[in-house]
């Protein structure tokens, strides 16, 4: 293996380990040493490849967010019927929740700290979404309400359980595996709550 390939492999390993610690395990305060130990590399390598812990975290956060943004864009720009579009969006969001249960919580914690957060959606995309929702209300497939309320309903049903996952697991006495199973079957339940038919 060439030096460059080895370097790329090590960088990738460090990034994946950090994603796992932050977004899968929710250890937002993991130190450089803890990241290095989990990756099985020397701590100096993290600073060598990424300059600093903060820089590494910014990179993995940007990558994780890119996934979220691409997911939204595919759906916003597709020609599928509205309910199918929403169905796909729900499916994508639920699978991200299963892959990275703490991603949304991390995004909120960063916004609360005043760290810059790039919007996932453009203004014209949002206007189009609201127009689509209004048309569905005219057709009678969705309860009449302000379009923003429909969006809030959808996001709450999707994101909230994962955002407070540890609390739910503790209070409802659910194992991690059981929680994943519950999340994975939510698509139909959410669609039935959002749509009349």
N, C-alpha and C positions, 0 to 999 in steps of 0.2 A: 504493500500500500504506500502511495506517495505521501510525502509530508503534508501536502495540501489536503489530501483526502483525510488524513489522520486528524488534521487541525479542524476540518469541517465536521468530522464525526464527533470530536470532543465538544465543539461549540454546540452542536445539535443536542448532545447528551445533557449538557449543562442547561440548555433552554428547556428541554423536555422535563428534566428533573424539577426545575423551578416552576414550570406550569403545574406539575403534579403537586408540589408542595402548596402553591398558592391557590390554584383554581379547583383542585380535586380534594385536597385535605384542608383547605382554608387556613393554612399557617402563614398569614400575611406578615408576621413579624420574624419569619425565618431569617437568620443571619447569613452572611457570606459563608461562614464556617459550616453552618448547618446544610446549606445548599451544596457545598463542596463535599461534605461527608456523605450526603444522600446520593450524590453523583459518583462518588468514589474517585474524586480527583483532588489535586492539591489546590488549596484556597488561592494561591498566587495566580493560578491559571484563569480564574474568574476575572480578576483584575486585568490580567494580560489580554484576554479576549474581549472583555466587555467594559474595561476601564473602571467601572464601579458597580456595586450592587444595584443602585438606582437606575443606572443605564440598562442593565440586564433586565430589570423588572419592566422598564418602559418598553423594551423590545418585545418581551413576551406578551405584554398587555396589548401593544399595537397589533401583534399577530393574531391574538385571540379576538380582538375587536374587528379586524379585517374579515374574519370568518362571519361574524354577526352581520356586518354591513353587506357583504356579498349575498348572504342569505336573504336579507330584506330586499335587496335590489332585484334579485331574480324574480321574486314574487311580485313586487311592485310593477315590474315591466312585462310580466307574462300576459298572455291573452286568454288565460283560463277563465271560466266562469268564477264570479266573486267567491262563492262558498268554497270552491276547490282551491282557489288562491289562499284563502284563509286557512283551509285544511293543511295545505303544504307548509304555510308559515308556522302553524302550530306544531306540525311534525318536526320541522327543522329546529324550532326553539326547544321542544322537549328533548330532542336528541343532544342538543348542546348542553341542556341542563343535566343530562345523564353523564355526558363526557366531562363537563366542568361545572359541578354543582355550585361552586363559590364564585363563579365569574361575575354574576350580576351584583352580588354583595360587594365584591372588590371594586367594581365600577362605581357603585354608590359611595363607598368609603373614599375613593379618590376624588369624586365630585365634592364631597363634604370637606375634604382637606383643601379644596380650592385648586386642585391640580387640573390642568387643562384637559378637557374631555371633548373629543371631536364628535359632533352630532352624527347619528347613524342615518339620518334621513334628510333629504333636501326639501326646501319649502314647496317646490312645485309637485314633488312626489306626495307630500302630505295633503296638498289641495286636491290632487287627483284621488287619493284614498278617501277623503271626506266626500267627494262627489260620488264615488262608487258606493259608499255607505248610504248616502241619501237616496240614490237610485234604488238600492235594495229595499229601503224603507218604503219607497213609493210602491214597489212591487208587492210589499207585504211579507217579505221573507224575514225581515228584522223588525223587532219592536221599534216604534217611533221614539227617538230621543236625539239629543245633540250628538253628532258624529263622534265628538271627543269622548262621550260617555261609552260608546261602543268600544272605542279603542282602549279606554281605561278598564272596561270589563274584561276584554280579551287579555290584556297584559297582566292584570291582577290574577286571573285564573291560571295564566301560564307561569308567571315568574314567582309569585308570592310563596308557593310551597317550597320551592328550591331556595329562595332567599332566606327563609327561616328554618331550613332543613334540620339543623341541630336541635332547635327548640321543639319541633314537631316529633322528631325521633325520640327525644327524652320524654316529653309529656304523653305521647300516644303509645309509648313503648314499642317503637317500630325499629327493626334492624335495618342496617344499611341496604341489604339485598331486597328486603321487603319494600323499603322506600323507593328504590329504583323500579321495582315492579309496578308500584302504584303510579309513579310518574309516567312510566311507559304506556299505561293504558288510559291516560287522561284525554287523548285526542277526541274520541267520540263523545265523551262527557262534556268537554268544553264546547264542541260544535253544537251539541243539543241545547246547551244553555244560551248560546249566542244567536242561534237561528230558530225560527218558528217551524221550519219544515226542511 
